[in-house]
Amino acid sequence: MPSQFAEEFRPDLIKRAVHALWSKGRQAYGADPEAGLRHSSKLTKRRRKYRGCYGLGISRANRKILSRRGTRFGWAGAFSPQTVGGHRSHPPKAEKIWARKINKKENRKAIRSAMAATLMKEVVSKRGHALPAAYPFVVSSTVEALSQTKEVEKVLHDLGFADELERSAQKKVRAGKGTMRGRKYQRKKGVLIVTGGDCPLLKAAKNLPGVDAVEVKALNAELLAPGADPGRATLWTEKAVQKLTEEKLFV
């Protein structure tokens, strides 16, 4: 196997790389900058100041005028955080930057470490994958020519991943509010197939639940370690391994 697979196993670094990818997908959110601040409200405690509250025994909280009789006013609290309809003290700001950065060398090292974890049978088994006895192994590049989903499924069955396909096909109802937000069901991640380049297999494997297929140059930490949990069951084709050596990817 290429030198990339000899990388030290660093779960902490893999987790950082995955979190950096997740952070770039976060949507900014925050309160309207004008929320609760649209009232014309002002109150002063200065002596003999018109529309002031000096000597009335009330706090300095901003107030809007509801009624007036001479120099006396009927007020209602507004604008201030503790008043009805006022703004929040420290609301979330939409301009906050959620994206986390990771150094290029660290990211490459994390990918190499995640690649090395795919060959460690004890780490992959601990992640919950149902593996054949001969795992890990490299598959022939002829599988890249498969153009039908049923053909890919048959090959995976023949390789000993029948239990794994059954495991990743099961879906459960997600716990929590995600059920109301368009992500009601949850599935376990299954086998990852890494190819040497663009091929029919990439499209054919899409319809298998839990199974992902990706070009070797498009690998990232999240594909190799979904949920920042390293040790995904991965099938490398001969072309993919050859390309890693020739192009020195992620070095």
Protein Blocks (a to p, Z undefined) as FASTA:
>chain_A
ZZklmpccdfklmmmmmmmmmmmmpccddddfkgoplbccdddfbehiahiaehklpafb
dcddfbdehjaccdddehiakbghiacfbdcdfkbcfbdcddfklmmmmmmmmmmmmmmm
klmmmnopacdfklccdddfklmmpcbfklmmmmmmmnopmmmmmmmmpccddedjklmn
opabccddddddddfbdcfklmmmmmpghiacddfklgcfklmmgghighiacdddfklm
mmmmmnopaZZ
